[in-house]
Amino acid sequence: MIASFSDLKKKLKRLFTSKTIHCYLVLMGIFLGYLLLPSSAVPQIGEKFLSETGFTSDLLGPPNGTYFTNLEKDEAIRFYLDGYSRSLLLNLPLPARAIEHQPEYAEEIINDMHTAKNTSFLVEINQPFRESLIIKGYGEVGRAEREEKEAKQIKKFEPRKGEIYFLKLDIYQVRPTIWQKVISWLVYLITIPLVVIFSWNQTKKAGEAIKSILLRGKKN
């Protein structure tokens, strides 16, 4: 055990004096800067309305708001994906991806049975390692499907008299604190070199074992 710790200490010392670790620290510094970039503004697809249920999720907190639109599902997702891929700092680009969840997961993610029943789709706009928007859509997801339905089967929303919309969106923003981001960064900073060293040792041992087996085979 003492020998193993001593070997690990020596390897870490060699690692921290190498050019590899200098490059690693530069990359981790860039990663920290990425984590600490100011959050993106939540895109406004229209006028914001208060959530109809008045419900606050234990997991996600209060919704950013409720919005109504006549865009199709894919158009609405593209709107939020494009709008949530820029930082408030100098409008710097941020990586973002759309992750679609099954509608029935709304109860688990949002913790509200009412929203679970009234969910046509559930999409997460995720900035890797940073934050997310959860979009809960309810209503008609596309014009083609809507046109195939009878008039009485079409879901409609009238937030104001004379204004008809076919899709309602509830938006939740999941955003960790700065300290949570820093702690997660420190975890990556420390564990990545340890994982690399461990993987290298295991690979080296496996290589030596295979080499030993081959040599014994040649002798026989």
N, C-alpha and C positions, 0 to 999 in steps of 0.2 A: 504493500500500500504506500509506504514511504517512498520507495523507488519510483513507483508510478507517478506520484505527486511531483517528485524531483524531475522526472523526465518531462512531465507536462509543463513544469515551470521553465525548464531550459528551452523547450520548443516555443513557448509563448514569448520568451525573451528574444529568441532569434527572429520570431515573426514580427515583433514590434520594432525591430531595428532594420527591417527589410523594406525595399521599395514597394513591395506588395501591400504592406500595411499602410504605407503613406497614401497609396492610391485608394485603398479601402476607406481610410479616414476621410479623404476628399469626397468619395462617393456618399459616405454616410452623412457628411456635412450637407451635401446637396439634398439628400433625402430628408434631413431635418428641416432644411429651408422649405422644401415642398410641403412637409407636414404643417409648418407654421404659417404658410401663406393665408391671408385673410379668406374667410369663407366666401363662397359665391352667393350672390343675391338669388333668392327664390324667384324664378320666373313668374311673371303675372300674366296668365293667359286671358284674363278679363277682370271684371270687377270682383273683389273679394267679398264673400259673404261669410257670416258666422256659421259655424258648424250647426247643423240642424239638431243633432242629438245632444249637444252641450257636454259631450263626453270627453274626458281626458285620459288618454292611454297611460297605464302604469309604465309601459315599456318605451313609448315614443313621446309621451307628453301631450300637450294640447296640439290640435292640428293648426297648421299655418293658416288654413282657411278653406272654404268651399268655393269652387268655381264652376261655372256653367259654360258649355261650348257646343258648337255644332261641327267641330272637327271630328274626323274619324279617330279611332283608337290609335292607329299607327302615326297619324299626323300629330296627335296630342303628345305622344311619347317622344317623337322627334323634336317637337317644340321644347320640351323640358330637357331633353338630352343636349340639344344645342345651347340652350340658355344656361345650363348648369355646368358648363365646361370652361368657364372663365372665372378668374379670381378678381376680387374687387381691387387688388393691387395692380395697377397699370394694365388691367384687362389681360393679364397673363393667361395663356391656355393651360387647362388642367385636363388630365385624362378622365374620361367618364364613360360608363357603360350602362346599358339597360339590362336588368336581370328580371325576367318574368317569373312570378310565383303563381302557384295555383290559387284561384279565388278563395277556395275553402280555407286557406291558411290565414285569411284576414282575421279570424277570431283569435288565433294564436299570436299573430304579429301585432295587431291593434288592440287585442284584449276586449273586444266589444262584440257581443252576439248580434246586435243590430247591424253593425257594419258588415259582419260576416254574411248575413242573409242578403244584404243589398250590395253585392259586389259582382261586377261583370268581369273585371280584371284587376290584377294587383301587380304593379311594376315598381322595381327599385332602380333609381338612377344613382349609381354608385361611383364615387371618386375613390379609387383603391387606397386603403390605409387611412382615409381621411373622414369622409362623411357621406351621407346618403339622403335622397328624397324618396319617400314612399308615396306612390300615387295609387289611390284606390278609386277606380272608375266604376260608375254604375249607369246603365242606360243602353243606348244603341251604339254598338262598336263600329258599325260601318253602314254606308248608304245602301250597298247592295243587299245586305241582310234586312235592313229596314224596309226596303221597297218590296220585299217578298212577304211581308207581314200584313195582316189586316189592320185597318186604322185603329181599332180598339186594342190591338196587341202592342202597339208602339209605345214605348216609354217616353213620356214628355215631362219637362220641368218648366214651371212658370214662376221664376223668382219675383218677377214683377208682372203686373197685368199687361198683356199684349206682347210679352217677350217669351218666346217658346224656344227651348233648347232640348237636345236629345241626349246629352251626355253631362253627367255631373262628376266632378273630380274633388276628392278630399286629399289634401296634401299634408304630409308630415315630414318634418326635417329632423334627421338624426345627426347630431353634431357633438362629438366629444369635446371636453374642455382642453385648454392648452396643456395643462399638467398631465392629463391622460395621454395626450400625444407624445409629450416628452418622455413619460415613463415607458410607453410602448417602444419609442426610439431607443432608449437605453437597453431594453430587453433585446432588441435586434442587434445592437452594437456589441453586446457581450456574448450572446449565444451563437451568432453566426461563426466567429472564429473557432469556438469550441466544437461546433458541429463539423466544420471543415477539418479540423485536426483529427477528431474522432473518426470521421469517414475515411480520411487518408490512411490512418493507422489500420483500420479494418481492411481497406483495399490492399494495403501493403502486406498484411498478414495472409490474406487470401491468395495473393500473388505468390508469396513464398511457399505456401502450402501446395499450390498447384505445381510450382517449379520442383518441389521436393518429390511429389508423386511422379512427375515425368522422368526425373532422374532415376528414381528407383525402378521405373518401368524399363528404361534403357539398359540398366545393369542386369535386370533379369532376362 
